[in-house]
């Protein structure tokens, strides 16, 4: 005789029950099977026949399991109910919470049991949600770290920032004299008004030199922020910032740890910066890294700024040194409005000293993310990303809702039985909600892991700049809270829909048959709408992805305006040692000659900063012989160049001449402009010989001697910009680059450049050296970042869309197998069945695709500013995505359709 | 054969009737229904057993394990007073229902 007990244990999942109850049920069913077997044997059947008969008599294991599960669960529920009904007063008072908790426990237990029976469903649901939620958490943490984290200073809400704004720029710093005026005029509303600027110096120790990055600050800087030093003291107002005072320096916490091993004896030691000995007076606390979006290594008093080569005289120049950011702490009781009003009054006074239509902007420091200069684009960029990841989550959620709907349909009978057994509908909704919430929370938890991985990936995306950017991403309380909130909302919103649908069950129809059409039709309608929505959202996301991939490709092949791509550029800051224009010119000429003489270098030239990198200056250009009211003025970027810059970089001159050796300081000032600036100032007239001024208060009159071909100057995607070249000999900059065109690969030459720099002057180290290829990579940074992020999101959307579509079509096919059986029995060809099923699935894809394409077309304009060389309505992208989606549609419907076509009609109909 | 719903709806009545005479074990109940209906009504164990569980939960029947000498250990069910009451009600309902159905069918055939 077969071992019935073992057979039952294998086929009947009863783990949820108590041990005793499980044993009892097993024993009784084993007993019945045994009776049947013995009886059959008595009738003369063989052992095998008798076993077969016993099993036939048993029926379906699944039915038995399902019924028992419902009954046993319902029983416990009822018992609990009785207990509470009969409860004493004590229990009644606490009943609300206690009963709710007991209910919750039961709901969770029941959900977990039902999940154990469908691990595949749970896996797909949790993975979809984890990816959807994870990308949202990662992008949110980026946003949080930039815009939501408050400064580690005392009462940050009292701080305000003041800067210049105009029509053509959003953020302009102050000159030091402007700051001093502003400080005096706003004393009544600000207890402290501070100013600071990035300060870069060369630090020498143990015979080698390296750059350190920090801030030059007013002496009241630290006291205004209410910061306590980790060691020693901060600057003293009226002492450390006195022009004649001994130079003092405050170290950043990290610098102290890394360079001095956290030695407390560091106080009083000397720190050599640009050849000057600074005495270390204090160390900043670890959490304070300065006001710039990088970690400051040092702070020095503004009057001892190593960058201001000319000393106090330069610092006091109101017209040229617009370098200083200004922040203030409002006095107690002074509101933002009052402070703003006083600043506006000060503006009127200070404005008289300057020309131009600019004004002061006042903002609360708490509203500043990275820096007033780039906040607007950064915020836009992050908001765009948040919309994109939101769409990805929406797709994942539609998947979840679709899967829950399918599951609810499959469990129609269970739900009907439970309703018949007296469960309330609210009880069932709660049960189903508990399931979706559990799924969403599991998805959220896994999403945190996804977010953590993405954060690591995001932090490796350091912009290729010489200064390290301070980006601190982590799973802090804010991010975890955000993730939890997203998960809960997801679970409730996308669980409620299927739950509400499934309790609107037609009891009789559901109980009556194994597979009723009536019960499922409406739900299925909803599932189809979900799939259409999902395809539409995926299409929208993929169109964006496609556009940014095209944008990256286009950026990579954009003509930068110069022919030389094989070469390198080296940047030097001579102000760390020299301040005299003559000395500086001599230094740069010598440096250029040494680099030009290197083997493999064909030609080398000076330029302030190679276009398409940071450090391009902008100025106001006007016709010197006409009134500005006549429209003879324009904005243009300015570069100071050496004589052979155009030939070195392969930039053709369209008319006139380039600079020559004779264009020196005493000679007539000359300029070369580009096509765009020529057209803006003089339309179609010949610009050669015309005269212009640079800057609002420019005294010098420059004569145009040549017109150069247009190029790209700030970004590869920019519209044509005006550009003006001035001879280095007739103008001046302490910070210059030397660009070189090489005959072979430039990278091996860079170590030689460092050697030459040491040989010419060991006190002026190379600030930055890179190949032109690397330089152009900076321009590809943002397009590449966008393309990578959106490429990943697009793939995710495609994958989730594929899962959703496959699920729906499979489910549809399974639901209609009977119909398929009838059709095949009535003579339908396999091909017909295949066609019908695929047509149904593809119809959903086409509708969703159409909705997505139209939406993308309507909203695409918003992307224009982020795209390079690609229109938002790029037909190739639209066509490509359409083809991809049709491919996905075919892939997702092919499998289920083939299954349907290959079905055996006899088996199908017999099942009924 | 008759509809699944009719069978399910009448299962409780059938079981109550079987137990009115004497206490029986689960297999016996199923077999007896099959025999008395001349094989026209058959229950799988997977259907019948949960109904027995449910009827116990409602307090209509009660089961206990009995080990008679020379026999296997079996679980016997008997009617409780509540079960007897339920049997009376269900019989009445069934009679009314079948009467009504017959009336309708009879009218149809007229």
Interface residues (C-beta under 8 A of the other chain):
Chain A: X27 X28 X29 X31 X32 X33 X34 X35 X36 X39 X57 X58 X59 X60 X61 X63 X64 X67 X68 X71 X72 X74 X75 X78 X421 X508 X511 X512 X513
Chain B: X3 X4 X5 X8 X25 X26 X27 X28 X30 X31 X44 X45 X46 X47 X49 X50 X53 X54 X57 X72 X73 X74 X75
